[in-house]
Amino acid sequence: MPPEATILLGAALVFLGFVVGTFGTLIGAGGGFLLVPLLLIGYHFQPPDAVGTSLALVFLNAASGSFAYLRQRRVDLSLGWKFAAATIPGAIGGAYLTRAMSSHAFSFAFGTLLILIAVLLFSGITAAPSARADARQIVDASGAAHVYHVDAWKGVIVSFVAGVLSSAFGIGGGIIHVPFLIVVLGLPVHVATATSHFVLSISTLVGAGTFFALGHVDLTTTILMGAGILTGAQVGARLSIRTRPVTIRRVLALTLVLVGIRMVLHALAIGPW
């Protein structure tokens, strides 16, 4: 390959990483739902390599974004540590599941679930907390107070499932976690995206480490795209301050619809994935 082509390819990877980092951090989902199809279709990675490399990149995105969100004081650390601990067993198991997984029925069910969650997000419905829910309050760096009630045990259960899905599909558990935190647990949108990013940084570290040990992380792609992602994550976190919660909610819902359709088409063996 000519040097010019190599330079252009490297620049393209850095730019794509920047776009993914910005958007993934803005909605709190990490960006893996964009990375996996890009690596599979655009760069012809084998599925385990696409998933492993995606997880490594999502970790960089989540770690960078979490640092920015922690400075903004929008992360509910008490919930975040509990949810992160619950993702770890699932993240390890999901990595091994990918090497043997070929269940189209599961992809169909997963895609359908994402579309249903998107409908709930568009509707604006939020489940009411139980009478035993803990009252919580976060005052962020801008002085804004976020008050809410949470049934933490529900989050622990879903965090385990999100860890499995994160490693199994390489999409990052945030695409499941953020809607759940908003719709079922009733967290304010900005707290949900920030806390999910914190949890994602831990679950993807474990998942990416497992894939790396199995030889399924492309280091060149990770370094080049990672350079763009680290910068983009900071931009996405700053954009979130200026973005209305309803806008983030709708953008996330639209993203879920697109990812859900992709999963359903995969299950039906329609398209190049």
C-alpha positions, 0 to 999 in steps of 0.5 A, a space after each residue: 500500500 502506498 504511503 499516501 494511502 496508509 496516511 489517509 487510512 490512518 486519518 480516516 480512522 482517527 476522524 471516525 473515532 472522533 465522531 463515534 466518541 462525540 456521539 457515544 458520549 453525548 447519549 451515554 451509550 459508548 458508540 459500540 453500536 456504530 463501531 461493530 458494523 463499521 469494523 465488520 462491513 467497512 474493514 472486513 473484520 471477523 466477528 470476534 475481532 470486531 467485537 474485541 476491538 470495539 470493546 477496547 475502543 468503547 472503553 477508551 470512550 467511556 473512560 474519557 467521557 467518565 472523567 469529564 462527567 465526574 468533573 461535572 459531578 453528574 455521576 451517581 457514584 454510589 449506584 455506579 459502583 454497584 451497577 459496575 460490580 454487577 456487570 463484571 461476571 456478565 462481561 467475562 461470560 459474554 466474551 466467551 459466548 461470542 466465540 460460539 454464538 450464532 443464535 438468530 433468534 436471540 438477535 431478533 429478540 434483542 432487536 425487538 427489545 431495543 425497538 420497544 425501549 425506543 418507543 417508551 423513550 419517545 412516549 416520555 413514559 417513566 415507571 413510578 418507583 416503589 414505596 421502598 425506593 431510596 431518595 437520592 439527590 445530586 448537585 452538579 458542578 453548575 449548581 443544578 439539583 437532580 432529585 429522584 427515587 431509585 430501586 437499586 436492586 433493579 439496576 443490579 439485575 439489568 447491569 448483569 444482563 448489560 454486561 453480557 450483551 456488552 461483551 457478546 455483541 461489542 455494542 457497549 451495555 450503555 445502549 441498554 443501560 441508559 434507557 433502563 436508567 431513564 424509563 425504569 429507574 427514573 433517573 434524570 437524563 443527564 445523571 443516567 447518561 453520566 452514570 451509565 458511562 461510568 459503569 461502561 468504563 468498568 464493564 468494557 475494561 473487563 470485556 476488552 481485557 478478556 478479548 485481548 487475552 483471547 487474541 481478538 483486539 486489533 491494536 493498530 485500529 485501537 490506537 488510531 481510532 482511540 486517538 480520535 475517540 479520546 478527544 471526541 468523548 470530551 467534546 460529547 460531554 461538553 455538548 451534553 451540558 448544552 443539550 436539553 434532556 428531551 433532545 438526548 432522550 429522542 436521539 437515544 430513541 432514534 439510535 435504538 430504533 436503528 440498532 434494533 432494525 440492524 439486529 432484526 435484519 441480522 437475525 433474518 439474514 438480510 443485508 451484508 452482516 
